[in-house]
Structures are given as C-alpha cells and as structure tokens.
C-alpha cells in the first residue's frame, strides 16, 4: 500500500509483458499503473506525503502542485496497450439508480441546493466507490491536480519542501526528510509534529487542506510550527521553521562503502522512472570496489513501476520468477527474471520495514523465495495489487487494481506483508542510516549507531550472527 509516482519515460527498462489476454487496463489510456498514494476529495483515510510529508500506513506524496502517491505497483505503458476495454456490470442498473436518486434528492430537497458544487459531489461519489472496494491504498480516484502531481513524482522530482509525513493520526508527523532539501536545510527532522502551517493549526484538518497550505511554487516560503520531542518527552519544544520551497529531486539510488568493512550499502528510495538504470550503474560501480557483501536497503520504499522492480531484482537472480500475476479471472502468469544479472552470487542482506511496500515488496519476495538474501527488519506493509490507470473525461482518473501479485512461491502479500527472516525493530524515533550518512560516521560511528537493523545486516555479512550461514551459501 503506502505508498508512488507516475510518469512514463520511453527510456525505461521494459517490463516482461503480460499476455495480451490479461485484462490489465483500457487500451484508450495506455498510461501507467500506480505506486503512490493519491488523495481523493474525502481524505479521511491516512496517507503518506512527500515534499510536504509521508508515512507507512496509507501514505501519500506531497508535491508542490498536489498530493501524490500510494504505495503501489504501476504497470508500464507497454503492458496496457491492447488490453480489452472495460465492460459495465449487467446487474448495475438498479444500484446505479440509487446514486441518481440520491443526486436528485440533494439537488431538489437540500436547503442549500443552489450552492452545491456538482463536481465536488461527483468526485466524492467516485471516491466513495473506490473506498468501498476495500483495496486500501491502491484502487483509488485522482483529481486532475492529483494525477499531475503523481505523474511528476514518479518522474523523481517535484516542487515542495522535501519531506515525508504520516497523517494517520490527528496531527501530521514528519517521518523522513530528503538530504539537502529545503526541509533539511531549514532543520526539519523525522519525528517532528507539524502543529500549524502559516499559523493555521493542522489538528483535525483533512490531508488535502494541509497539503494545500504546505505546497506552493518553488521559491515561495512556508512557515511550519512544529513540536519536537527532546530529552524530556513530557515537555516537547515548540519551534517555528521558515522553509523556502524548491524543486526537489528524489535520489532514487544511493550507495557507499560501510566504513570499517568491505560491505556496500545500496539504498533504493523508490521505483520511479529510470530507477533500474540508475541502480545497475550504482551496483556496477559498487562491485568495482570488490566488496565481500551487499546491503540492499528498501526501508521506507513505497514502490513504483513494476518493471523497474523486476529489473532490479533480476540483477541478483540467475533466473526463475520475480513474481506471479493473477488476474481477475484467476489466471496466474509467472513474470520471469531478466537474464544477465551482475550480482548473482555475492552475499546479500535486504533491509525492510513497515514502509516497504508494493514494488519494493516484489523485490523482497523474489529474493526471499529464491533464498538469495537474508531479509532483516520488520514485516512489510502488505501491498498486493498492480494498478492500471483509467482516464476519465475531465482529466481525472481511476487507478484500479487489475492484477494481484504473489511471490514466486505463491505467497499472498495483500494486507499481510512479508515477514523478515530476522526480526529487528528500529527503536522509536531512530532514523535509518543512509549511504550519504556513512562517510560522516566512520567505523566507530557505524558500530555505535542506533540503526540496529543496519548493524544486524553487517553482523550477518560478517559471519558473527546466527543467521550468517544463510549469507555464506551465496559465496
């Protein structure tokens, strides 16, 4: 679920095509499926927000021009071409008449009928239908602005402040800040509670309202009032931060050698357009340093395009299946690994958390079922459908879960998530160490880091953990 972005690029690594008989999406809208949490008109469900803030349960990306993306898996444009058109349900007539009846009653009986916004009513009705489907965080409705924002996000950049927040509670909580972003430079930290935006309290506000106040054109300022826990949690500090919005580039892939070891830490932030190409280049550069083991960090990764995930997983597999696609008719199609992986034998540990979702779970499941990696962390989010995008007449769109994905061994991830091989919870308030953090830590700093998940990965690769034997099998 949680959490993706949506722009298609002609130079993306193509996904293994699904059979033409699989009803994936409308041929008239050969766009993408999704991997980001879009935000409908009635935003009473929590979402992750990027560029304004985002999280692990119903997350969205906050962009300068809108809210972005669920943790979802998106289909490539090539997969949607030639798919059969959707047909209406033959039994829908009587039920649809109820909608018409309710519409008419509101417009004729409501005392304020003259002030009704018909488009808002229509959007609310469509959003309500997608919520009733029960495909939380995937099948959803996007307004034109939200669609544009999600497309920008999957391209790997957007205008905003460069932070992620969880809005599942009564107040938005920052869960991540992109390095060197406006939010980072202003001093915003993970764990900060945003209590007001430009002087307006956020408590109880719907997500779209908060987003509308935080977003804005690059170069314009926004003032955030935050509550920050300190040494005394009962007396948190209240701070006011002025953040100047900017065009933010989301680094899809980062890597660095872990100080004091011969291991490399590779982090994939999301599976946006071009991630596989960037990942292969980073992996090749990392392997050129002759490491003795790799850490693949997928923590907080909301997903993205499914073909990017297949390409990344394929770099570690000699063959076999990356995931199984099961369509609405129950037909199951194995999606194979691409040949030519460049890291098929080096010891590998994958780090996951509750924010690991969708396409990131596809990669995790593939490597786990193949016995190719030791998975460390906590249970993943549990996203299980691949989305097709269906454009509506006014520029809005429906994202519909047209395909359910399973791990190669047939495990269902939807609403369940993937359990790690080694369960290691990250302490409350601790931010995962990223490759960019490593140089400043040094060998002693890494050993003392509060990122116990990364330390567990190092222990496994070093052979000092009871699980080390699993990694040794790949030598």
Protein Blocks (a to p, Z undefined) as FASTA:
>chain_A
ZZccdddcfkbccdddddfklcfbcfklccbddfbdcddfblcbccddehkaccfeopad
ddfkbcfbdcdddddfklmgopacddddfklmmmmmmmmmmmmmmmmmpmklmmpcfklm
mmmmmmmmmmmnopghiaccddfklmmmmmmmmnopacdehpacdfkbmbdcdfbdcehi
aklmnopaehiacfbgehiafehpafklmmmmmgccehiacddddddddfblmlccdddd
ddddddddddfbacdddehiacdcdddfbacehklmmmmmmmmmmmmnopabdcddfehi
abdafklmmmmmmmmpggdjfbdcddfkopacdddddehiablmbccdddddfklghjlm
mmmmmmmmnopacceddddfbpabdcdddddfkopacdddfbdcddfkopafehnbpadf
bdcdddehiacddfklmmmnommlmmmpcblmlmmmmmmmnopafklmmmmmmZZ
